[in-house]
């Protein structure tokens, strides 16, 4: 079954993954960076696309209201992922590179638009991760 279809079937369900119960609230597949993201009531989970079958086999369906088996501090994991990915520098480099493409050739314009769309999606993803981290920090207080 295709990854998209499997994730659609999981939406709204509660699944045990890595000793925690997660209610699946959304997902996003980003083929351009070979990643997929699963939004849950507790975390924003990020995985590599090539590992999708193995990862999803680790999600065990449970009844709603299940309890976590182990306490986990997820905000440190998300913070580490943002810092390790060097996303801020990548975004700055991408913007500088786009500013250097001032020629009006149609092919260069199409390329600049494609880069802009990719940059926009990257920023949206980064903002969602940051929002999730803030929500986790507030819930942990």
Secondary structure, DSSP 4 states (H G I P E B T S, - for coil): --HHHHHHHHTT-EEEETTEEEEEEEEEEEGGGTEEEEEESS-EEEEEGGGHHHHHHT-EEE-TT---SS---HHHHHHHHHHHHTHHHHHHHHHHHHHT-----HHHHHHHHHHHHHHHHHHHHHHHHHHHHHHHHHHT-
